[in-house]
């Protein structure tokens, strides 16, 4: 059965309204608890078992450590994945009492990992049923939709945990004063003078913001899927032709977009439905290769040099970029075209140079300047594209 863009968008909207509508109150309290832990020196430990869970754990870590919104503080976060050994053993060594443990996936080992984190004194939370204190689980039987909602969840947590740093008197254990003095700027930011007994009003504002951000995410998913439906269909036909000829998908991106590439490769190699596995390479995966090229040649070449080594004429280059203008992505697209690979780009803003200069064969645009929302809509676009790869058109 064909997946129509509007139907896919509406399913996500309905699922998002049910999930965030039911969880907004809890999410607001969780943001407060997380802020208190960060204020006391805690870290966020994100961990997951399996390729898809690994991509989410790494996405969380990069978002918290490297904030993409000007003025937001970097917060300590670390991704723990099976490359480092059994997750319970890693948490036993690394978790500390003020840390926050965020689990991804429902692998049997996750129960032991979450329990280890709790015994170490961590605040435990998850987007699946693995025994965490704070489980916020989308009840949707489509694993793609559920993962997209969890991605919006951790973006919202990242965005709104910062609200409580603007109300320092509400962070237990951080300071002794009950009032944060906003100084000469207090007339511009009166909320910075909140006393500790103002917690409920701040929580109400955060709760409302959760719902607003979830609605914004749904709107952008709808725009991306409906405006890009024809392009998604033509992209799927072109990619399927290459794959059936023996080609592979080479995926890439920077930062959070690198984790989108990881997720795309996971979805191709280990599809969550009765689809054939597809050959795919993650060009963000090997830090030794990336750092060697960056150090010896330059960061602009970290992907193009890999395409020189790996690219074949029947392959497809799949590029994720929120800006549409990252130099290493542009260089990769140019190299791929020179070698006659099919080029596909998922981009934000107005499409950037990739769209304006026609630097990819197929371009799906998410028209926003807010990076977390772009990435969420791109995840939906990729998941619909993945499904279309296995759908007769």
SENUZA-484206 format. One record per residue: y, z, x of N, C-alpha, C in turn; residue in three letters. Coordinates in steps of 0.1 Angstrom, whole numbers, padded with zeros to 4 digits, always signed. Each point is the difference from the previous one (the first is absolute). Layout:
YZXYZXYZXAla;...
This chain:
-0012+0000+0009+0012+0000-0009+0012+0000+0009Unk;+0009-0009-0003+0013-0001+0008+0008+0012-0002Unk;+0007+0004+0011+0009+0011-0001+0014-0005-0001Unk;+0006+0001-0011+0014-0005-0002+0010+0011+0005Unk;+0011-0005+0006+0009+0009+0006+0006+0010-0010Unk;+0003-0004-0012+0006+0009-0009-0010+0011-0004Unk;-0013-0004-0002-0010+0009-0004-0002+0010+0012Unk;+0000-0005+0012-0002+0009+0012+0012+0010+0001Unk;+0012-0005-0003+0012+0008+0001+0000+0011-0011Unk;-0004-0004-0012+0000+0009-0011-0011+0011+0002Unk;-0011-0004+0006-0010+0010+0002+0005+0011+0010Unk;+0007-0005+0010+0006+0010+0010+0011+0008-0006Unk;+0008-0006-0009+0010+0008-0006-0006+0011-0009Unk;-0010-0004-0008-0006+0010-0009-0007+0011+0008Unk;-0007-0003+0011-0006+0010+0008+0010+0009+0007Unk;+0011-0006+0004+0011+0007+0007+0006+0010-0009Unk;+0003-0004-0012+0007+0008-0010-0009+0012-0003Unk;-0013-0002-0002-0010+0011-0003-0001+0009+0012Unk;-0001-0005+0012-0002+0009+0011+0013+0008+0003Unk;+0011-0007+0002+0012+0007+0004+0006+0008-0011Unk;-0002-0005-0013+0004+0008-0011-0007+0013-0001Unk;-0013+0000+0003-0008+0012+0000+0001+0009+0012Unk;+0005-0005+0011+0000+0007+0013+0014+0003+0005Unk;+0011-0004-0006+0013+0001+0005+0003+0015+0003Unk;-0003+0009-0010+0003+0014+0002-0007+0005+0013Unk;-0013-0003+0001-0008+0005+0012+0006-0006+0013Unk;+0004-0013-0001+0005-0006+0012+0013+0007+0005Unk;+0008+0003-0010+0013+0007+0004-0003+0013+0007Unk;-0009+0008-0005-0004+0013+0007-0006-0003+0013Unk;-0009-0010+0001-0006-0003+0013+0010-0004+0011Unk;+0010-0008-0004+0011-0003+0009+0007+0012+0006Unk;+0002+0010-0009+0006+0013+0004-0009+0007+0010Unk;-0013+0001-0003-0009+0007+0009-0001-0007+0013Unk;-0001-0014+0000+0000-0007+0013+0012+0002+0008Unk;+0012+0000-0006+0012+0003+0007+0000+0014+0006Unk;-0005+0009-0007-0001+0014+0006-0008+0000+0013Unk;-0012-0007-0001-0009+0000+0011+0007-0008+0012Unk;+0006-0011-0003+0007-0007+0011+0011+0009+0006Unk;+0007+0007-0008+0011+0009+0004-0005+0011+0009Unk;-0012+0004-0002-0006+0010+0009-0008-0005+0012Unk;+0002-0013+0002-0006-0006+0012-0014-0007-0002Unk;-0003-0002-0013-0013-0006-0003+0001-0015+0002Unk;-0012-0006+0000-0001-0014+0001-0009-0006-0011Unk;+0001-0013-0002-0008-0007-0010-0012-0006+0007Unk;-0012+0004-0003-0012-0007+0005-0006-0008-0011Unk;+0001-0013+0002-0006-0010-0010-0013-0004+0006Unk;-0011-0001-0008-0013-0003+0005-0008-0007-0010Unk;-0009-0009+0004-0009-0007-0009-0012-0006+0006Unk;-0010-0002-0007-0013-0006+0005-0001-0013-0007Unk;-0002-0011+0008-0001-0013-0004+0012-0008+0002Unk;-0001-0014+0001+0011-0008+0004+0012+0001-0009Unk;-0002+0000-0013+0011+0001-0010+0007+0013+0002Unk;-0007+0011+0000+0006+0013+0001+0007+0001+0014Unk;-0006-0006+0010+0007+0000+0013+0014-0006+0000Unk;+0001-0011-0008+0013-0007-0001+0010+0009-0007Unk;-0004+0007-0010+0009+0009-0007+0004+0012+0009Unk;-0009+0006+0007+0003+0011+0009+0010-0005+0010Unk;-0001-0011+0006+0009-0005+0010+0014-0004-0006Unk;-0001-0004-0012+0013-0004-0007+0008+0013-0002Unk;-0006+0011-0005+0007+0012-0002+0006+0005+0013Unk;-0008+0000+0011+0005+0005+0013+0013-0008+0004Unk;-0001-0013+0000+0012-0008+0005+0012+0002-0009Unk;-0002+0002-0014+0011+0002-0009+0007+0013+0003Unk;-0007+0011+0003+0006+0013+0002+0006+0001+0014Unk;-0006-0006+0010+0005+0001+0014+0011-0009+0002Unk;+0000-0012-0006+0010-0010+0003+0007-0004-0013Unk;+0009+0009-0005+0006-0003-0013+0008-0013-0001Unk;-0002-0008-0010+0007-0013-0001+0013+0001-0008Unk;+0003+0012-0005+0013+0001-0008+0010+0008+0009Unk;+0011-0006+0002+0010+0005+0009+0004+0014-0004Unk;+0000+0010+0009+0004+0013-0003-0011+0010-0003Unk;-0013-0006-0002-0011+0009-0002-0006+0005+0013Unk;-0004+0012+0000-0005+0006+0013-0014-0004+0002Unk;-0004-0001+0013-0014-0003+0004-0008+0013-0003Unk;-0011-0001-0006-0008+0012-0002-0014-0002+0007Unk;-0005+0011+0006-0012-0001+0008-0012-0003-0009Unk;-0007-0011+0004-0012-0004-0008-0010-0007+0010Unk;-0012+0001-0003-0011-0005+0008-0011-0006-0009Unk;-0005-0011+0004-0012-0006-0007-0012+0003+0008Unk;-0010+0005-0007-0013+0003+0006-0010-0010-0007Unk;-0007-0008+0008-0010-0009-0005-0013+0001+0007Unk;-0010-0006-0005-0014+0002+0007-0001-0005+0014Unk;+0010-0008+0005-0001-0004+0014+0001+0013+0009Unk;+0006+0010-0005+0001+0013+0008-0012+0009-0001Unk;-0010-0004-0007-0012+0008-0002+0000+0006-0015Unk;-0010+0008-0003-0001+0005-0014+0013+0007-0004Unk;+0004-0002-0012+0013+0005-0004+0000+0015-0001Unk;-0011+0007-0005+0000+0015+0000+0002+0005+0014Unk;-0006-0006+0010+0001+0005+0014+0015-0002+0005Unk;+0006-0011-0004+0014-0003+0005+0009+0010-0007Unk;-0002+0003-0013+0009+0010-0006-0002+0014+0005Unk;-0012+0003+0003-0003+0014+0006+0008+0002+0013Unk;+0001-0011+0008+0007+0001+0012+0015-0001-0001Unk;+0005-0008-0009+0014-0004-0001+0008+0007-0011Unk;-0006+0003-0011+0008+0006-0011+0005+0014+0003Unk;+0012+0002-0005+0007+0013+0002+0004+0006-0014Unk;+0002+0013+0000+0002+0007-0013+0011-0006-0009Unk;+0011-0005+0006+0011-0004-0008-0001-0015-0004Unk;-0010-0007+0005-0001-0014-0002-0004-0004-0015Unk;+0002-0013-0003-0003-0006-0013-0011-0010+0003Unk;-0011+0001-0007-0011-0009+0001-0001-0010-0012Unk;+0001-0013+0003+0000-0010-0011-0012-0009+0002Unk;-0010+0001-0009-0013-0007+0001+0000-0013-0008Unk;-0006-0010+0006-0002-0013-0007-0015-0003-0001Unk;-0004-0006-0011-0013-0004-0002-0010+0010-0005Unk;-0011-0004-0004-0010+0009-0006-0013+0000+0007Unk;+0000-0003+0013-0012+0000+0008-0005+0015+0000Unk;-0013+0001+0001-0006+0014-0001+0005+0009+0011Unk;+0004-0005+0012+0005+0009+0010+0014+0005-0003Unk;+0007-0006-0010+0013+0005-0003+0000+0014-0006Unk;-0010+0004-0007-0001+0013-0005+0000+0011+0011Unk;-0008-0003+0010+0000+0009+0012+0013+0000+0007Unk;+0006-0012+0001+0013-0001+0007+0011+0008-0007Unk;+0001-0001-0013+0010+0007-0008-0003+0015+0001Unk;-0012+0004-0001-0003+0014+0001+0003+0006+0014Unk;-0002-0008+0010+0004+0005+0014+0015+0002+0000Unk;+0008-0010-0005+0014+0001+0000+0005+0012-0008Unk;-0007+0003-0011+0004+0012-0008-0003+0013+0008Unk;-0011+0000+0007-0004+0012+0007+0010+0002+0012Unk;+0006-0010+0005+0010+0001+0011+0013+0004-0005Unk;+0002+0001-0013+0013+0005-0006+0009-0011-0005Unk;-0006-0013+0000+0009-0011-0005+0001+0000-0015Unk;+0011-0006-0004+0002-0004-0014-0008-0013-0001Unk;-0009-0001-0010-0009-0012-0001+0004-0007-0012Unk;+0000-0014+0001+0003-0008-0011-0007-0013+0002Unk;-0002-0008-0011-0008-0012+0001+0003-0009-0013Unk;-0003-0013+0002+0001-0009-0012-0014-0003-0005Unk;-0010+0009+0003-0013-0002-0005-0007+0014-0002Unk;-0012+0000-0006-0006+0012-0003-0009+0005+0012Unk;+0007+0007+0009-0007+0005+0012+0002+0015+0003Unk;+0004+0007-0010+0001+0015+0001+0013+0005+0005Unk;+0011-0008+0000+0013+0004+0005+0006+0009-0011Unk;+0009+0009+0005+0008+0009-0009+0008-0009-0009Unk;+0006-0010+0005+0009-0009-0008-0006-0014+0000Unk;-0007-0002-0011-0006-0014-0002+0008-0007-0010Unk;+0006-0012+0004+0007-0008-0009-0007-0014+0000Unk;-0008-0001-0010-0010-0011+0000+0003-0010-0011Unk;+0003-0013+0003+0002-0010-0011-0013-0002-0006Unk;-0001+0001-0013-0012-0002-0008-0001-0015-0004Unk;-0003-0009+0010-0001-0014-0003-0012-0005+0007Unk;-0009-0008-0007-0012-0004+0006+0001-0012+0009Unk;+0012-0006+0002+0003-0011+0009+0005+0007+0013Unk;-0008-0001+0011+0004+0007+0012+0013-0006+0006Unk;+0003-0012-0003+0013-0006+0005+0011+0007-0006Unk;+0000+0001-0014+0011+0007-0007+0001+0014+0004Unk;-0011+0007+0001+0000+0014+0004+0006+0002+0014Unk;-0003-0009+0009+0005+0002+0014+0015-0003-0001Unk;+0005-0010-0008+0014-0003-0001+0008+0012-0005Unk;-0006+0007-0010+0007+0012-0005+0001+0011+0010Unk;-0011+0002+0008+0000+0010+0010+0011-0004+0011Unk;+0001-0012+0003+0010-0004+0009+0014+0003-0005Unk;+0003-0003-0013+0013+0004-0005+0001+0015+0000Unk;-0011+0008-0002+0001+0014+0000+0004+0005+0014Unk;-0006-0005+0010+0004+0006+0013+0014-0005+0005Unk;+0004-0012-0005+0014-0003+0003+0010+0009-0008Unk;-0004+0003-0012+0009+0009-0008+0001+0014+0007Unk;-0012+0005+0004+0000+0013+0007+0009-0001+0012Unk;-0001-0011+0008+0008-0001+0012+0015+0000-0004Unk;+0004-0008-0010+0014-0001-0004+0005+0013-0005Unk;-0007+0007-0008+0005+0011-0007-0002+0014+0007Unk;-0008+0000+0010-0001+0013+0007+0013+0002+0007Unk;+0008-0010+0003+0012+0001+0007+0011+0007-0009Unk;-0002-0001-0013+0010+0006-0009+0001+0015+0003Unk;-0011+0006+0003+0000+0015+0002+0007+0004+0014Unk;+0000-0009+0009+0008+0003+0012+0015+0000-0002Unk;+0004-0005-0011+0014+0000-0004+0003+0013-0008Unk;-0010+0008-0002+0001+0013-0007-0007+0011+0009Unk;+0005+0002+0011-0007+0008+0010-0003+0014-0005Unk;+0008+0005-0009-0003+0014-0005-0012+0001-0009Unk;-0006-0012-0003-0011+0000-0009-0013-0001+0008Unk;+0001-0001+0014-0012-0001+0008-0004+0013+0006Unk;-0010+0006-0006-0004+0013+0004-0005+0001+0015Unk;+0006+0009+0007-0004+0002+0014+0008-0007+0010Unk;+0009-0009-0005+0008-0008+0010+0012+0007+0005Unk;+0008+0005-0009+0012+0007+0003+0002+0013-0008Unk;+0008+0009+0004+0002+0012-0008+0011-0001-0010Unk;+0010-0009+0002+0010-0002-0010-0005-0006-0013Unk;+0006+0004-0011-0004-0006-0013+0009-0011-0004Unk;+0010-0003+0008+0009-0011-0004+0001-0009+0012Unk;-0001-0013-0002+0003-0010+0010+0015-0004-0001Unk;+0007+0002+0010+0015-0003+0000+0002-0014+0003Unk;+0005-0008-0010+0003-0014+0002+0013-0002+0007Unk;+0008+0010+0002+0012-0001+0007+0010-0009-0007Unk;+0008-0008+0007+0011-0008-0006-0006-0011-0009Unk;-0012-0003+0002-0006-0011-0009-0006+0006-0013Unk;+0002+0013-0003-0006+0005-0011+0004-0006-0013Unk;+0013-0005-0001+0004-0007-0012-0007-0013-0003Unk;-0005-0006+0011-0008-0012-0001-0015+0002-0004Unk;-0005+0011+0006-0014+0004-0002-0001+0014-0005Unk;+0004+0002-0013+0000+0014-0005-0014+0006+0000Unk;-0011-0009-0002-0013+0005+0000-0005+0007+0013Unk;+0007-0002+0011-0003+0006+0012+0002+0015+0000Unk;+0008+0004-0009+0003+0014-0001-0009+0008-0009Unk;-0012-0006-0004-0009+0006-0009-0005+0014+0006Unk;-0001+0010-0008-0006+0012+0004-0015-0001-0003Unk;-0007+0010+0006-0015+0000-0002-0004+0001-0015Unk;+0009+0006-0008-0004+0000-0014+0003-0013-0007Unk;+0004-0010+0007+0003-0013-0006-0012-0009+0002Unk;-0012+0005+0003-0012-0008+0003-0004-0009-0012Unk;+0000+0006-0012-0004-0007-0012+0008-0013-0002Unk;+0013+0001+0002+0009-0012-0003-0003-0010+0010Unk;-0003+0003+0013-0003-0009+0010-0014-0007-0003Unk;-0010+0008-0004-0013-0005-0004+0002-0010-0011Unk;+0008+0003-0010+0002-0009-0011+0006-0013+0004Unk;+0010+0001+0010+0005-0013+0005-0011-0008+0008Unk;-0008+0007+0007-0011-0007+0008-0010-0006-0010Unk;-0003+0008-0010-0009-0005-0010+0005-0013-0007Unk;+0013+0000-0003+0006-0012-0006+0000-0012+0010Unk;+0002+0003+0012+0000-0010+0011-0014-0006+0002Unk;-0010+0008-0001-0014-0005+0001-0002-0011-0011Unk;+0004+0003-0012-0002-0009-0011+0008-0013+0002Unk;+0012+0002+0005+0009-0012+0002-0005-0009+0011Unk;-0005+0006+0011-0006-0008+0011-0013-0007-0004Unk;-0008+0007-0008-0012-0007-0005+0003-0012-0009Unk;+0010+0002-0009+0005-0011-0008+0005-0012+0008Unk;+0008+0004+0011+0005-0011+0009-0011-0007+0006Unk;-0010+0007+0005-0012-0006+0006-0007-0010-0010Unk;-0002+0004-0012-0006-0008-0010+0008-0013-0003Unk;+0013+0001-0001+0009-0011-0002-0001-0010+0012Unk;+0000+0005+0012-0001-0009+0011-0013-0007+0002Unk;-0011+0008-0004-0013-0007+0000+0000-0011-0010Unk;+0006+0002-0012+0000-0010-0010+0008-0012+0005Unk;+0011+0002+0006+0008-0011+0005-0007-0008+0011Unk;-0007+0007+0009-0007-0007+0011-0011-0008-0006Unk;-0008+0006-0008-0012-0007-0005+0003-0012-0010Unk;+0010+0002-0009+0003-0010-0009+0008-0011+0006Unk;+0010+0003+0008+0008-0010+0007-0009-0008+0010Unk;-0010+0007+0006-0008-0006+0010-0013-0005-0005Unk;-0002-0001-0013-0014-0003-0005-0004-0014+0006Unk;+0008-0010-0002-0004-0014+0005-0003+0000+0015Unk;+0009+0007+0007-0003+0001+0015-0012+0007+0003Unk;-0003+0011-0007-0013+0007+0002-0012-0008-0002Unk;+0001-0008-0011-0011-0009-0003-0002-0011+0010Unk;+0010-0006+0004-0001-0011+0010-0004+0006+0014Unk;+0005+0012+0003-0004+0007+0012-0015+0003+0000Unk;-0005+0005-0011-0015+0003-0001-0008-0013+0002Unk;+0004-0011-0006-0007-0012+0001-0001-0005+0015Unk;+0012+0001+0006+0000-0004+0014-0008+0009+0009Unk;+0001+0013-0002-0007+0009+0009-0015-0001-0003Unk;-0004-0002-0012-0015-0002-0003-0005-0012+0007Unk;+0007-0011+0000-0004-0012+0006-0002+0002+0015Unk;+0009+0008+0006-0002+0003+0015-0012+0009+0002Unk;-0001+0010-0008-0012+0009+0002-0013-0007-0002Unk;-0001-0009-0010-0012-0007-0003-0003-0010+0011Unk;+0010-0004+0008-0003-0009+0011-0003+0008+0013Unk;-0002+0013-0001-0004+0008+0011+0012+0007+0007Unk;+0012+0000-0006+0011+0007+0005+0001+0014-0002Unk;+0009+0007+0006+0002+0014-0001+0014+0003-0004Unk;+0003+0012-0005+0014+0005-0002+0004+0009+0011Unk;+0011-0003+0007+0006+0008+0010+0012+0007-0006Unk;+0000+0013-0001+0011+0007-0007+0008+0008+0010Unk;+0013+0002-0003+0009+0007+0009+0012+0005-0008Unk;+0007+0009+0007+0013+0006-0006+0004+0011+0010Unk;+0012+0006-0003+0006+0010+0009+0001+0013-0009Unk;-0003+0012+0006+0002+0012-0006-0009+0002-0013Unk;+0007+0003-0011-0008+0000-0013-0006-0013-0003Unk;+0006-0011+0004-0006-0013-0003-0012-0002+0009Unk;-0001+0007+0011-0013-0001+0008-0011+0007-0008Unk;+0003+0011-0007-0011+0006-0008-0003-0009-0012Unk;+0009-0008-0005-0003-0009-0010-0010-0011+0005Unk;+0002-0004+0013-0009-0009+0006-0014+0006+0001Unk;+0000+0013+0004-0013+0007+0001-0007+0000-0013Unk;+0007+0003-0010-0006+0000-0014-0005-0013-0004Unk;+0008-0011+0003-0005-0013-0004-0013-0004+0007Unk;-0001+0003+0013-0012-0003+0007-0012+0008-0006Unk;+0003+0013-0003-0011+0008-0006-0004-0006-0014Unk;+0009-0004-0008-0003-0006-0013-0008-0013+0002Unk;+0002-0008+0011-0007-0012+0002-0014+0003+0005Unk;-0001+0009+0010-0013+0002+0006-0009+0009-0009Unk;+0006+0009-0007-0008+0009-0009+0006+0000-0014Unk;-0002-0011-0007+0006-0001-0014-0005+0010-0009Unk;+0008+0006-0009-0004+0010-0009-0006-0005-0013Unk;-0005-0012+0000-0006-0005-0012-0011-0010+0004Unk;-0006-0007-0009-0011-0009+0003+0005-0013+0006Unk;+0008+0001+0010+0005-0012+0007-0006-0001+0013Unk;+0000-0012+0006-0005-0002+0014+0009+0007+0010Unk;-0005+0005+0010+0008+0005+0011+0006-0013+0007Unk;+0012+0002+0005+0007-0011+0006+0004+0004+0014Unk;+0000-0010+0009+0003+0002+0014+0015+0003+0002Unk;+0003+0011+0007+0014+0003+0002+0002+0008+0013Unk;+0012-0002+0006+0003+0007+0012+0014+0007-0002Unk;+0001+0012+0005+0012+0008-0001+0007+0000+0013Unk;+0011-0007+0001+0007-0002+0013+0008+0012+0004Unk;+0000+0010-0009+0008+0013+0003-0010+0010+0005Unk;-0013-0003+0001-0010+0011+0001-0001+0005+0015Unk;+0002-0008+0010-0004+0005+0013+0013+0003+0008Unk;+0003+0014+0002+0012+0004+0007+0000-0005+0014Unk;-0012-0001+0007+0000-0005+0014+0005-0014+0001Unk;-0004-0009-0009+0005-0013+0000+0015-0001-0003Unk;+0004+0007-0010+0014+0000-0004+0009+0006+0010Unk;-0004+0011+0006+0009+0006+0010+0000-0008+0013Unk;-0011-0006+0003-0001-0009+0012+0010-0012-0001Unk;-0001-0006-0011+0009-0012-0003+0015+0005+0000Unk;+0002+0011-0007+0014+0005-0001+0006+0003+0013Unk;-0009+0007+0009+0005+0004+0013+0002-0012+0010Unk;-0010-0009+0000+0000-0010+0010+0008-0013-0004Unk;+0000-0003-0013+0007-0012-0005+0012+0003-0009Unk;-0001+0009-0009+0010+0004-0009-0005+0002-0014Unk;+0007+0009-0007-0005+0003-0014+0000-0012-0009Unk;+0009-0009+0002+0000-0012-0009-0013-0008+0001Unk;-0008+0002+0010-0012-0008+0002-0013+0007-0004Unk;+0001+0012-0006-0012+0008-0002-0010-0006-0010Unk;+0005-0008-0009-0009-0007-0009-0003-0015+0004Unk;+0011-0007+0005-0002-0014+0004-0010-0001+0011Unk;+0000+0009+0010-0010-0001+0010-0014+0002-0005Unk;-0002+0008-0010-0013+0002-0006-0004-0013-0007Unk;+0009-0006-0007-0003-0013-0007-0004-0011+0010Unk;+0006+0000+0012-0004-0009+0010-0015+0002+0004Unk;-0003+0013+0001-0014+0003+0004-0010-0001-0011Unk;+0004+0003-0013-0010+0001-0011+0001-0012-0010Unk;+0012-0006-0001+0002-0009-0012-0008-0013+0001Unk;-0005-0004-0011-0007-0012-0002+0006-0008-0011Unk;-0003-0013+0000+0007-0009-0009-0003+0003-0015Unk;-0012+0005-0003-0003+0004-0014+0004+0014-0004Unk;+0006+0007+0009+0004+0014-0003+0013+0000-0009Unk;+0002+0012-0005+0013+0003-0008+0007+0012+0007Unk;+0013-0001+0002+0007+0011+0005+0007+0006-0012Unk;-0003+0013-0003+0006+0008-0011+0010+0010+0006Unk;+0013-0002-0003+0010+0008+0006+0007+0009-0011Unk;+0001+0013+0003+0008+0009-0009+0013+0003+0007Unk;+0011-0001-0007+0013+0003+0006+0009+0004-0011Unk;+0006+0012+0001+0010+0004-0011+0013-0008+0002Unk;+0004-0003+0012+0013-0006+0003-0001-0016-0001Unk;-0012-0005+0004-0001-0015+0001+0007-0005+0013Unk;+0003+0009+0009+0007-0004+0012-0004+0006+0013Unk;-0011+0007+0000-0004+0007+0013-0004-0011+0010Unk;+0005+0002+0012-0001-0011+0010-0015-0002+0004Unk;-0008+0011+0001-0014-0003+0003-0008-0006-0011Unk;+0004+0002-0012-0006-0007-0011+0004-0015+0000Unk;+0013-0003+0002+0004-0014+0001-0007-0007+0011Unk;-0001+0006+0011-0007-0006+0012-0015-0003-0004Unk;-0006+0009-0007-0014-0001-0004-0001-0012-0009Unk;+0009-0001-0010-0001-0011-0010+0002-0013+0007Unk;+0009-0001+0010+0003-0012+0007-0013-0004+0008Unk;-0006+0009+0007-0012-0003+0008-0011-0004-0009Unk;-0002+0007-0012-0011-0004-0009+0002-0014-0005Unk;+0012-0004-0003+0003-0013-0005-0003-0011+0010Unk;+0004+0003+0013-0003-0009+0011-0015-0002+0001Unk;-0008+0010-0003-0014-0001+0001-0007-0004-0013Unk;+0008-0004-0010-0004-0005-0013-0008+0010-0008Unk;+0003+0013+0002-0005+0010-0010+0008-0001-0013Unk;-0006+0004-0011+0007+0002-0012+0009+0013+0001Unk;+0012-0001-0004+0009+0012+0002+0004+0006-0014Unk;-0002+0013-0002+0004+0006-0012+0008+0013+0003Unk;+0011+0002-0007+0009+0011+0003+0003+0007-0013Unk;-0001+0013+0000+0005+0009-0011+0012+0007+0006Unk;+0012-0003-0007+0013+0005+0006+0008+0007-0011Unk;+0010+0008+0005+0009+0007-0009+0014-0006+0001Unk;+0010+0008-0005+0014-0004-0001+0001-0014-0007Unk;+0007-0010+0006+0000-0013-0006-0010-0010+0006Unk;-0009+0006+0008-0009-0008+0008+0003-0002+0014Unk;+0013+0004+0004+0004-0001+0014-0001-0014+0006Unk;-0001-0001+0013-0001-0013+0006-0013-0007-0003Unk;-0011+0007-0003-0012-0006-0003+0001-0009-0012Unk;+0007+0005-0011+0002-0008-0012+0011-0010+0002Unk;+0011+0004+0006+0012-0009+0001-0003-0012+0009Unk;-0008+0002+0010-0003-0011+0009-0014-0006-0001Unk;-0007+0004-0011-0013-0006-0003-0010+0002+0012Unk;-0001+0012+0005-0008+0003+0012-0014+0003-0003Unk;-0004+0000-0013-0014+0002-0004-0003-0010-0011Unk;-0013-0003+0000-0004-0010-0011+0001+0006-0014Unk;-0003+0013-0001+0001+0007-0013+0007+0013+0002Unk;+0010+0002-0009+0008+0012+0002+0001+0007-0014Unk;-0004+0013-0001+0001+0008-0012+0011+0010+0003Unk;+0011+0000-0009+0012+0008+0003+0000+0012-0010Unk;+0003+0011+0005+0003+0012-0008+0014+0003+0002Unk;+0008-0002-0011+0015+0000+0001+0005+0014-0001Unk;+0000+0007+0011+0006+0014+0001+0004+0002+0014Unk;+0009+0010+0002+0004+0004+0013-0005+0015+0003Unk;-0009+0005-0009-0005+0014+0002-0014-0001+0005Unk;-0002+0003+0013-0013-0003+0007-0012+0006-0007Unk;+0000+0013-0004-0012+0005-0007-0004-0008-0012Unk;+0010-0003-0008-0003-0008-0012-0005-0014+0003Unk;+0006-0006+0011-0005-0013+0004-0015+0001+0004Unk;-0004+0010+0008-0013+0001+0005-0010+0002-0012Unk;+0005+0008-0010-0009+0002-0012-0002-0013-0007Unk;+0010-0008-0002-0002-0012-0008-0008-0010+0009Unk;+0002+0000+0013-0008-0009+0008-0015+0004-0001Unk;-0003+0013-0001-0014+0004-0001-0006-0006-0013Unk;+0008+0000-0011-0005-0006-0012-0002-0015+0001Unk;+0010-0007+0007-0001-0014+0002-0012-0004+0008Unk;-0003+0008+0011-0011-0003+0008-0013+0003-0008Unk;-0001+0010-0008-0012+0003-0008-0003-0011-0010Unk;+0011-0004-0007-0002-0011-0009-0005-0013+0007Unk;+0006-0003+0012-0004-0011+0008-0015+0001+0004Unk;-0004+0012+0004-0014+0002+0004-0009-0003-0012Unk;+0004+0004-0012-0008-0003-0011-0001-0015-0003Unk;+0012-0006+0001+0001-0014-0002-0009-0009+0010Unk;-0002+0006+0011-0008-0007+0010-0014-0002-0005Unk;-0005+0009-0009-0013-0001-0006+0000-0005-0014Unk;+0011-0005-0005+0001-0004-0014+0002-0015+0000Unk;-0009-0008-0007+0002-0014-0001+0014-0004-0007Unk;+0007-0009+0007+0013-0003-0005+0001-0015-0004Unk;
